[in-house]
Amino acid sequence: MKFNGIDFDTYFKNYPDANGYFGKYGGAYVSDDLKKAMEEITEAYFTICKSRRFIDELRRIRREFQGRPTPISHLERLSSKYGNVQLYAKREDLNHTGAHKLNHCMGEVLLAKYMGKKKVIAETGAGQHGVAMATAAAYFGMECDIYMGSVDIKKQAPNVARMKILGANVVEVTHGLATLKEAVDSAFEAYAKDYKNCIYCIGSVVGPHPFPMMVRDFQSVVGIEAREQFIDMTGELPDAIVACVGGGSNAAGFFSGFLNDPVAIHGVEPLGRGAKLGDHAASLSYGTEGIMHGFNSIMLKDENGEPAPVYSVASGLDYPSSGPEHAFLHDLGRVTYGVADDEETIDAFFDLSRMEGIIPAIESAHAVAYALKLAKEMGRGSILINLSGRGDKDMDYVIENYGIR
């Protein structure tokens, strides 16, 4: 399929290019020392990603340890409440550790072992990437440092406890807004000091090349499975697919399975409290081109052109930029990026819980909220939602701040 001059039959061979660019977005804007480290990672990845032993080992891990493939559930009662459109969910909440994050964490730590690294470093917002990285490190017997903002540590206490039980060292980040951006800043600083002995396993499709590509590739299992399962379940493709987008790892993997199909693709950003700068984290909807954390993309900026303060009820989405591939697909028009605000998201959180017996992560509830609005607009057809994580980590926060609806 061709779309605006891009041939999606060969898309994954051409994007990113050899320098890590999706069109004008991407690249590796890092120091010379870190550039060498990125080149080392790139070379190692391209070597082992074609290795039968690596592929077989990763497939075995997914099957025997992660519990893949995760199923698709037909949300029949929720569908009936909102009209004639049939809603389905790809259940990444049933992946081991409760979210999609383990898909790339196992791949990244397996790569680190291949490279002879002694320690893995990671950042986390909602805590799901931190838990997944701590799990992968425990599985492979590696040291693990997780950087997390103090605000998120308070919001995500259950996940902090899980990381510590799994043996990870949770490093509290207190400067700035003390959320996801600051956690990334601190993880980069630590990595720059010891890149020869460790690897920074970035938690989304952001950062310098090759991480946007690598994380997408490891997450593509979600889209591949979902496409095959949906056709097997219904005999056809979905009319639309929906996923939440912060940095964008769950969406990038999910979308990859459908980019070459006549399927409407929707990414959902957090509108938070509203469209005023500082009240949301919808970078693709309200941002402009800019460089941060080693990559060029679309970002939210303050009056000085620096990354702006952001907010979201979902700790995993409060990041002032998005992955370079998302910026590329946004400009191309292949993916439509919309928003869901806090109130819509919390309503969807309770709707899915009460009507289907599935408590979603607040991040995933953004996708559910948008899908419900989309269902009303469509009137008929089918929507497949990527339910990227479960809501165990969010229950105390939701009850304390929103009560039981």
N, C-alpha and C positions, 0 to 999 in steps of 0.2 A: 504494500500500500504506500502511495506517495501522499504527503501532506505538506503544502506550502514549499514544494521543491525538495523535501527531504524524503529519501527512499527508506522506509522503515523495514524493508526486507534485509537491508545491510546496515541498519542503524548501529547495532552493537559492535560492528567491526570498525565503524568510523568515529564513534563518539564514546569516550573522549578521544581526541587525537593523540599523537605521540607525546605532546607536551602537557596533556591533561586538560585540554580545553573542550568545552561544549559550546561551540560557536565562540563568543567572546568571553564566556564565563569559565572559571576554573583556574588552572595553573598552580604554581607553587611559589608563593611570595614569602620566602623564608631566607634566613641567613645562609651564607655559603656552606657552613658546617652542616646545618640542617638540610640543605639542598642535597648534599652528599648522602645524608642519612635517608632522605626520601628516594633518592636514586637506588640506594641499596635495597630498600623495601620493594620498590617497583620491580627491580631485576629478580628478586627472590620470588615475588608473587607471580610474575609471568613464567618463571621456571616451574613452580610447583602447581600452578593452576591447570597446567596441561599434563601433569603427572598422574598416571593411573593410580599409583599408590596413595597420593594425596586425596584424589577424588574418592577412591574407595573408602579411605579412612573417614572422610567427612560424611559420606553417605551412611556408613555404619554408625557413626556418632549420632547423626540425625535420627536414624531408625531405632537404635537400641538405648540411647541416652535421652534424647530430646522428646521422643514419642511422635515423630513425624511419620506420615503426613498428618497435619491437623485437619479436622473436618470442616465442612460447610453446613451451617444450620439454616433451615427455612424458618423465618420469623413470622409465623402464620398469624398469631394474634395481633402483633404489632402492625402487620400489613393490613389486617381488617380494620383496625382503628383509624388508619390514615388513608383509606380508599382502596382502589383496585390494584395499585402497584404492588408487586410481590417483592418483599425485602428478604435478603439473604445475608448471612454473616460468615466470613472466613475467620475461623476461630483460633487466632494466634494467642488468645488468652489461655488456650489449652497446651501451648508449647511449654516445655519445662521451664520453670522460673516465672511463668505467667505472662510472658510477652514475646514479641518478635525478636527482641534484642539478642537472645542467645544464638540466633542464626548466624550473625556475623562475629559474635564474640568467640565462638568455638573455632571459626575459620581463622580469625586474627591470632589467637593464641597458638593454634597449630602452626601458623606461619612463624610466629615468634620462636617456637621450639625448633623449627627447621633452621632458623637463622642463628641459633645458639644463644639467644638472649636469656638473661637471668631473671628479669622482672618485667611485669607489664604495668603501665600507668594508664589510668582512664579518668574521665570526668563523668558526672551524672547530675541530672536535674530531678526527675521524678524518682530516681533510685533504681529503675528497672535495668538500665544499662550497667549500673554499678553492681547490682545483684548478679546479672548475667556474666559480667567480667570476673567477679569474685568466684562464681561457679566454675567458669572455664579455667581460671587459674588453679583452683583446687583440683579439678579433674586432671590437669597436666602437671601438677606439683610445682607451680611457679609462685614467686612472690608477687604481691599485688597491692598497689597504692591507688585509692579512689579519692579524687578531689570533688568536694561537694560544698555548695554554699550553705551558710548557717541557716538562712531562711528555709531552704529546702530540707535541711536536716530536721528542723522542727516539724515541717509539714509531712515528712515521709519517714517518721520514726520506725515503722515496721520494717521498711527496706533497709534502713541503717542497721538495725539489729541483725537482719539476715546477712548483710555484708560482713559484719564482725564475726558472726557465728561461722561463716565460711572461711574465715582466716584473713580477710582483707584488712588493710590499714586504711581507715577512713580519715582523710585529711580535711579538716574544717576550714573553709575559706570565708573570711570575715570582711574583706574590703569591698568597696563599691556597694552595689545592691545585694551582694552575697547570694546570687542565684546562679543560673547556668552559665552565663557569659563569663563571670568571674572564675567559676570552676574551670572552664576551658583555659582561660588566661593562666591560671596557676599550674594546670597540668602541662601546658606548653613550656612554661618556665622550668619546671622540674625535668622535663624531657630534654630540654636544651643542655642541661648540666650533665646529663648522664646517658646520652643517646647511644653510646657504644655498648652499654650493658643492658639497656632496656628498650622497649618499644612502646610508643604511645598509641594505644588502641582507641582511635577516635570513635565516638558513639553514634555517629550519624553520617550522612552523605555530605559532610562538610570538611573543611580543612584543606591542606595542600594535597595535590596529586601525589600518590595514587589513591588516597582514602575515599574520595567520592565514588570512584570507580569500584574499588574493592568492596566497600560496604554494600553498594548496589548489587554487585555480582553475588555476594553471599546471601543477600536478602531476596534475590530473584527466585529462590525456591518457593516463596509465598505466591508469586504471580503464576509460576509454572504449575504448581499444584492447583491453585484456584481455577485456572482456566480449564484444566482437564476435568476437575471435579464438577464444575458447573455444567459443562457440556454433558458429562455422564449423568448428572442429576436431572437435567431439564431437556437435553437434546439440542440446545442452542446456546449462544453466547448471551451474557447479560446485556441489557440495553445501556446500562450505566454502571460504573464502579466508583466508589468513594473511599477516600482515606484521609486521615488528619495529616497535617504538615506543620512541623516545627523546623528542625533541621531537615527532616524528610526521609529518614531511612525506611520506615515501614511503607510509605507511599512509593518510594523509588522501586523497591523490590516488587510490590504489588502491581504497580503500573507496568513494569517491564514485561509482564506476561500478556498484556493487552495492547501495547502500542501499535502493533501491526494489524489490529482488528478494527472493524467498524463499530467501535464501542465508545460511548461518551465517557470521558475520564475527568473526575472532579477531585481536586485537592482542597482541603478545608483548613484554613488558618484561624487562629484564635483572635476574635475581635475584643475579647475581654470586657471592659466596662464601656467601650465605645471607641469612636474613630479618632479621638484626640491623642496626639503623640504622648506616649507614656502610659496610656490606658489599654494598650493592646500589644500584640506581637505579630501582626499581619504584615510581614515584610514584603511579600510579593504583591500584595494589594495596595500598599501605601508607600513602599520604599523606592529607592533609586540605586543605580549601580555604585558599588563601592567594594573596597578590599578590607577584610578583617580575617584574623586567624589563618592567614596564609593562602586565602583564595579570593577570587573576584566573583561577586554575585550581586544580587539585589538586597539592599539592607536598609534598615531604618536609621536615620542620622539625626543628630541634634544640630543646633545652630552653627556649630563649629565643624560639621562634617564628620564627627566621630560617632561610633555606634550609640544610638539613643537608648535611654532607659526603656524597658519593655515590661509588660505585665500580662499574665494569664492565670486563670484559676488552675490551669494544668502546669505543673512544674516542668514537665518534659517538653513544653511548647514555648516557654518564655525565652526565646532566643532572637536577637535582632537581625538575623539574616536567614537564608535558606540555602540548601545545596545548589551548586552551580547548574546541575542538570535540571533542577526544577525551574531555575531562572530561564534556562534555554527553552524548555518546553512551554513555559509561560509566554515568552516572546513569540514563539512559533505558533502558539494558539492550539497546540495539540491537547494540552490539558487546561481545563478551566479551573481557576483558583478562586474559591469563594470564602465566606467567613461564617462562623457561628459565635455568638457572644456567650458570656458566662451563664446567663439565665436560661437561654435555650439549651445549653449544654447540660446544666444540672437537671432540667426537666427531662431531657433525653436519658440521662443517667437513671432516673427513677422509672421512666417509662419502660426501658429495656429490662430493668431489674424486676419490676412488678408483673410485666406481661409475658416475659420469656424466661424468667429465672436465671438471667445472666447479669451479673454486676460488672459493668465495664470500667476500665480505667477512665479517668476524666479526659485524658487525651483522646481516647477512642470515642468517648461520648460526643466529642465535637463532630466526628464523622457521622455518628448516628443522628445528631440534631440536624445536620445539613441534609442527610438522606431523607429525613421526614419532610423537610420543606420541599425537596426535589420531587418527592413522591406526589405531593399535592399539585405541583406544576405539571408533571408528566401525565397524570390521570390514569395511565395504564402502562404495562410493561414490567420490567424487573430491574432491581438495583442490588448489586453485590457490595457490601460494606466490608472493609478490612477492619475487623475488631482486633486492634493491635495489642491489647493487653487487658488484664483483669483488674478489678477495682479494690482488691483487698487493701492495698496501700492507701487508698483514698477515703475509706469509710469513716474513720474518726474525724478527718478534716471536713467532710461533707456534713456529717451530723452536727459538728460543733458550729459550723458557719451557716448552714442552710436548714438544719432540723430534718425531720422526717416528713416528707410531703405526701 
